[in-house]
Amino acid sequence: MDTRGPLCVGIDPHASLLADWGLGEDIAGLERFTRTVVEALAERVAVLKPQSAFFERFGSRGVAVLERAVADARSAGALVLMDAKRGDIGSTMAAYAATYLDPASPLFSDAVTVSPYLGFGSLRPALDLARRHGSGVFVLALTSNPEGAEVQHAVRADGSTVGATMLERLREENEPEVRAGTLGSFGAVVGATLGDLSAYDLAIGGPLLAPGIGAQGATPADLPRVFGAAVREVVPNVSRGVLRHGPDAASLVAAAERFAEEVRAAAG
Ligand SMILES: O=C(O)c1cc(=O)[nH]c(=O)n1[C@@H]1O[C@H](COP(=O)(O)O)[C@@H](O)[C@H]1O
């Protein structure tokens, strides 16, 4: 992020975007869309975040497009954060972890998003594998969508909210790295749409993925107000807000650069 700018661009091939780009809602359209984004941005932006659902919906050939995108983006020097939002009992979680966090897997990524709502402890296989291979895990804590509150703001027996508990668990997980003076590899997903979060301790010693800028209504200028001092650890994500400028590669690049510049100006 220091060298490439503070931005994560999502690769979300929505049917509506394929249509806007003059592409078919089929494998050829998916392939062209994905290749255009990777070729335009993988040498420039810090992080690319493919949203797995948009590829899985095309079956095995869609997943093959995703595999290729991950490999091409990584070899162009971008970090790949696989947005898979997996979560299951620990023994099954181990298989999800192997899918995204084992270097031998065709979908091996620098990091993966996971859902902790089967209990933070159920994520242990992913946390351990990420630690072993130097990759990362982003845990849903306070999501950008309004429906998230009914789960994440729920108050536990000890008076803390579920979302705050996830942040606390991540803080514990990052402790060894923080003690060694580095940023930990275990991040939280915290929506940029959520307004003032000063009630939460966002200092988890790891990165904060902040989706919601652009199509969901948040702007880079909101980041300091939402994240306070933790704004330095924020990785802002924009998907449709950049992708709607395609298929012209120069327009995609210009849009990503504009967002990165606005983030820099806002977050310092
Ligand atoms: O984990 C995520 O990336 C995520 C978490 C969240 O709380 N909200 C959220 O929008 N996302 C993802 O971030 C992207 C946002 O896309 P845009 O709204 O088009 O910028 C989508 O891929 C979402 O699935």
The ligand as an SDF file (V2000), in Angstrom:
LIG
                    3D

 24 25  0  0  0  0  0  0  0  0999 V2000
  -15.9480   -9.1110    2.8230 O   0  0  0  0  0  0  0  0  0  0  0  0
  -16.2660   -8.2340    2.0090 C   0  0  0  0  0  0  0  0  0  0  0  0
  -15.4930   -7.9240    1.1230 O   0  0  0  0  0  0  0  0  0  0  0  0
  -17.5120   -7.4910    2.2180 C   0  0  0  0  0  0  0  0  0  0  0  0
  -17.9340   -7.3500    3.5080 C   0  0  0  0  0  0  0  0  0  0  0  0
  -18.9440   -6.4280    3.8210 C   0  0  0  0  0  0  0  0  0  0  0  0
  -19.2550   -6.1800    4.9680 O   0  0  0  0  0  0  0  0  0  0  0  0
  -19.5410   -5.7620    2.8090 N   0  0  0  0  0  0  0  0  0  0  0  0
  -19.1850   -5.9420    1.4880 C   0  0  0  0  0  0  0  0  0  0  0  0
  -19.7420   -5.2610    0.6170 O   0  0  0  0  0  0  0  0  0  0  0  0
  -18.2190   -6.8710    1.1660 N   0  0  0  0  0  0  0  0  0  0  0  0
  -17.8850   -7.1640   -0.2450 C   0  0  0  0  0  0  0  0  0  0  0  0
  -17.2650   -6.0140   -0.7930 O   0  0  0  0  0  0  0  0  0  0  0  0
  -17.6940   -5.7950   -2.1420 C   0  0  0  0  0  0  0  0  0  0  0  0
  -18.3920   -4.4530   -2.2290 C   0  0  0  0  0  0  0  0  0  0  0  0
  -18.7120   -4.1660   -3.5500 O   0  0  0  0  0  0  0  0  0  0  0  0
  -19.1890   -2.7210   -4.0260 P   0  0  0  0  0  0  0  0  0  0  0  0
  -20.3750   -2.3680   -3.2010 O   0  0  0  0  0  0  0  0  0  0  0  0
  -19.5110   -2.9390   -5.4810 O   0  0  0  0  0  0  0  0  0  0  0  0
  -18.0270   -1.7780   -3.8460 O   0  0  0  0  0  0  0  0  0  0  0  0
  -18.5900   -6.9840   -2.4950 C   0  0  0  0  0  0  0  0  0  0  0  0
  -17.7730   -7.9610   -3.0940 O   0  0  0  0  0  0  0  0  0  0  0  0
  -19.0750   -7.4840   -1.1510 C   0  0  0  0  0  0  0  0  0  0  0  0
  -19.3340   -8.8710   -1.1680 O   0  0  0  0  0  0  0  0  0  0  0  0
  1  2  2  0
  2  3  1  0
  2  4  1  0
  4  5  2  0
  4 11  1  0
  5  6  1  0
  6  7  2  0
  6  8  1  0
  8  9  1  0
  9 10  2  0
  9 11  1  0
 11 12  1  0
 12 13  1  0
 12 23  1  0
 13 14  1  0
 14 15  1  0
 14 21  1  0
 15 16  1  0
 16 17  1  0
 17 18  2  0
 17 19  1  0
 17 20  1  0
 21 22  1  0
 21 23  1  0
 23 24  1  0
M  END
$$$$
